[in-house]
Amino acid sequence: SQDGLSLVAVEFDYNQSVDLAAVDAQNALSKIRAKLPREIGEPQVLKFSTSDRPVLTVGLRGENLVEVRRLAEDVLAPELQRVSGVALVDVFGGYQPEISVQVDRNRLEAYHLTLPIVVNAVKNYNVSQPAGQIRSEGRQFTFRIDEQSRTMQDIANIPIYIPGGKRVRVSDIATIQQGSAEDQSRFRVNGNAAIAIQIFKQDDANTVEVVELSQQKFTEINLRYPSLEIIEGEESASFTKQVVDNMLGSVWQALFLAAIIIFLFLGSFNRGLVVAISMPMSFLLTFAGMKLFNIEVNMVTLTAIILAVGMVVDASVVVLENITRHYEEEKLTPFEAALEGAKEIQFAVFAGNATT
């Protein structure tokens, strides 16, 4: 915890469904919400893993950074939060908008008021708290009181009761100004101050899809707000695409080299074709198994697949060479040679790949 912020981390077993765990956490939070201070922001339950990093960071610039931040928090962040696969949208940098109420002491004394009375009046007209729950037909409805002053005019019109049954407005005893709070975070783009928006993806979401959908949303936003300058700072999709491209490049190189080597040593292009076919089949079976056991396609799994390309080629060459030996020396049929050749060294090949 720190000033103005408190985080509670809840860890679950690896086999626990994250979605169900989030529902349980939300239900537990709803039960204790009434016990929490009413002036705090609405608590949120978010799903993260320890390796989470923002998949997209964008800088926003405009004539007034206070208004840009207000736009980012009130309009853009909720829109981006609804993008498929997005877990959290974080806004930071610049200055947060703030409405200041400067009380005139002379006016205060003229109306026989005190500063605590004014403070309580403003607080009482800024209420956001649970109002209870109703159960009906097996469903639960949660009600909430949300009466908050969001503009200068709202605060100016707040009534304050004075002795004698009369009342005055805040604007009668104070000057209300729109300003900005002290900055607690800073973000710069090309050396210039800006507002940052960071997008975090859900654990089971595809990085490339989340980034592309978010970029499309920013394109729509730019059309609606042409005066808003949107600068993309960092994104993770390019690195993911590069890993996939490297994997595909390794596959094609392995196919080509395997076919050439087998043709040179065994003198048969057809046998090289057999090895070339074995690699795509291995990848298809690998991805099918990953889909069956719900294994995510990420940097670790893609790197492992790239490393496995060489192992598949080595094993294929060894097995094919042994099949060729049975076919040429023992004069077996192609089917019998394939059966005997693979059977003879199957455990050795399996053990070698397993230990590697």
N, C-alpha and C positions, 0 to 999 in steps of 0.2 A: 504494500500500500504506500501511497504518497499523497501529498496535499492535493485534494480534489479528485483522487482516483484510487480505486481499489480493485484488484484482480484476484479471483479465486480460481485456481487450476484444479481440475478434477481428472484423475487418471483412471482408465478402465482396462480390463483385461484385453489382450489382443483379439480374442475371438468374440468380443462384445460388439454388437451392432452400434455404430456411431450414431445413426439416426434415432434408434430407440433410446440410447443413452442421453441424447440431447433432449428428447421428450421428457424423460424422467427428471432431468436437471431443471427443465422449465417448470414442471409441475411442482417440484420442491421449492423453487424460487417463488412461485405464485403463492404458496402457503405462508411464506414469511414476509411477503412484500409489505403487508400492512404494518409490520413491526419496524420497518426501515424508515429513516427520516423522510418526510413527505417532500422536502425540497430537492432531493437528489434526482438525477436523471433516471429515466426508465432503465432498469438493469437488462442486459442482453446476454443470451446464451449463444456462444459461437463455437463452431467445430474447427479444431486445428490439430495438426501433428507437430512434433518437435522440429521437423525439417521445413516448416512453412516459411516461405518468403514471398513478398509481393511479386506477382507475375507481370504487373504493369505499373509503372510510375509516370505520371503525367503532370506537367507544370502548367498553371493557368496564370495569365497576366491580363491586366486591364487598367483603365485609368484610375480606378479606386480599388485598392486591394481589400479594403474592408467590405465593400459591396461584392467583390469577387468571392471572398470567403463565405459571405452570407449565401450567395447563389450556390456555391459548391456544397455547403452543408444542407441547405433547405431544399434544393431542387436536384442538383446533379447527383449527389450521393445516393438519395433514395432511388433514382432512376437506374443508376449503375448497380445498385444492390439487387435489383430485379432481373439482371442479366443472368442467364442460365449458367450455373457453375460457380457463381461468385459467392464467397462466404462473408467477406467484409470489405467495406470501402472506408478507408481512413483519410481524413482531411487534416492537414496541418500546414503551418507556415503562415506568415503574414500576421494580421491583427484581427482579433475577434471583435465584432461589433458590440458596443456597450452604450446604454442610455444612462446618462448621469442626471441626478436630481440635486440641484444646488439650492438649499433652503435659505431664504432670506430671513435673518434673525429678527429684523424689525417687524416684518409682516407676521412672523410667528408670534411675537409678543403682542402684537395688535389684536390677534384673534385668540389670545390666551391659550395657545397651544404649546406643546413641548415636542422636542425632536423624536422621542420614542413613539408618540402618538402618530406622527407622520410615517415613521418606519413601519409600524404595525399595520397602518392602513394600506400601504403599498404591498406588504407581505400578504395580507388577507385577500387582496385582489389578484394574487398570483398563486393560485392553488392548482396542484396537479397530484392527485392521490387516488387510491382505490376507493370505490364506494360500495363494495360488497359483491356477492355472487348470488345468482339465482339458478336453481336446478329445475329443469322442466323436461319431461318425457325423455329422461336419460341423458340429457345434454346440459352442459354447464355454461352459463353466460356470466361474463365478468364485466362489471360496470366501473366507470372511472370518471371522476370530476376533473375536468381540464379547463380551467379558467385562468388564463395567463395573459398578462399585458405584453404585447409584442411590438407595439409602435409607440412613438412619442405621444401621439394623440390619446392612446389608451391610458397611458400613465397620467397625462395632463387632466383627464376627466375623472380620475379616481376621487370619490367623495371623502371628505374628512368631517366628521361631526364635531361641533364645538358646543360649549355650554350654552344652554338656552334653546336647544332643539334645532338650531340652524346648522347649516353645513356649507363648507367651501370646497373648492376643488384644489388638487395639488398645484395646478398652474397658478392659483391665486397667491400662493405663498412660496413658490419655488420657480427656478428657471430650469427648464428641461432641455438637454442638449444631446445630440447624437454624436458619439465619439467611438473610440476604440480602446480596448483593454490592453494592458502591457503584454507584449508578445512573449510566449513561452517556448516557441519553436520557430526556426527559420529555414527557408528553402530558397535556393537561388538557381536560376537558369541562365547560363551564359553571363554570370556575374550580376544579374538583376534579380531583385526580390520577386518572389512568385508564391502562389498557393499550390501546394502539392496534393495530388490525389493518388493514393496507393490502393491497388486492387489485389486482394488475396483470394485465391481459389479454394474450393472445397477439396477435401482429400481425394474424393473419387472422380473429380472433374478432370477433363483433358486440358492441359496447359495451352496448347495451340488454339483450341476452340474458344476457351475463355478469353484469351488475348484478342483473337480476331473479332469475337462478338463485342468485346469492350471497345475496340477500335472503331467498329461500325457505329456504336452508340455515340462515341465522341464525334464522329463525322456528322451525325444527325444534330448533336448539340451545337456544333460549329455553324450549321446552317441556321439554327434558331437564334444564335447569339453571335452575329458576325463580328462584333467589336471585341469579342473574347478571343484572346490569343492562346492557342492550345499547343504546347510543346511536349512531344514524347521524350521522356528522359531515359527510361530503361524498360526493357521487356524481355521475358524469358522464352518466348516462342521461337526466336531465331536460333537460340542455342539448341533447343529440342529438335528443330528441323535439321540443324547441322549434324546432330548425332544420327538422326535417321538417314540423312544423305550419306554419311560416312559408312553406316551399316550397309546400305544398298551398294555403295561403291566397293566395299570389301567383298560383298557377295559376287559382283560381276568380275572383279579381279581374280577371285578364287576360281570361279568357273572357267575363265579364260586360261589361267595358268595350269589348272588341273588337266584341262583337255590337251594343252600343249605337251605337258610333261608325260602324260600317259601315252600320247601318240609317239613321242620320242623313245620311250623305254619299252613300250609293249607293241609299238608298230600298228596300233589300231585306233582309228578315230571313233569308231562305234563304242569301244570300251571307255574312251574319254567322255563320251556322251552319257554313259551310265553314271559316272561320277558326277557329272554336271547336273544330272537330274536329281541325284540324291540330296543335294543341298537345298533346293527349293522345297522338296518334300519334307526335309527335316525342319525347315522354318515353318511350314504350314502346320506340322504336328506340334511344334513348339508353341505357336500362337493359339492353336486350338486348346492345348493343355492349359495355357495361361488364362484363356477365357473360361474354361471349365472350372478351374480352381480359383477364379476371381483374383488373379495376380495382375497388378497394375503394370502397364507399359510406362516405364519411367527411365531415368538416366542409368540406374543400376542394371535393370533388366536388358536395356538396349546394349550397354557396354558388354554385358555377359554374352549376349548373342554374337556381337562382333568378335569377341575372343574365341567363341565356339566355332567360328567358320573354319579356322585352321585345323581344329581338332576333327571336324567332320571330314575335311579333305584328306587328312592323314589316314583316318580310319578307312575311308572309302578306297584309297589307293592300296592299302595293305590287303584289304579283303578282296579287291578286284585282282590283284596280282596273284593271290593264292588260288582264286577260282580259275584264272588263266592257266596256272601250273597244272591243276587237276585236269583241265580240259585238253591241254596239249600233250602232257606226259602220259596220262592214264587213259586217254582216248574216251573220256566220258561224254555223255550228251550235255548240251549246255545246261539243262535243268539239273542233272545229276552233279555236274561240276559246281554249279552255284550252291547246291545244297551241301555238298561235302566240303567245299572250300570255306564257306561261311561257318559251318559247324565246327570245323577243325580249330579255328582261331577266335571263335566268338567270345570266349571267356577272357582270353588275353587282351583283345581289343576293348572289351567292356571294362576290365580292370585298369587298363592304361588310361582310358578316358576318365574313369571315375576318380583315379588318384590325381589326375591333372586338374 
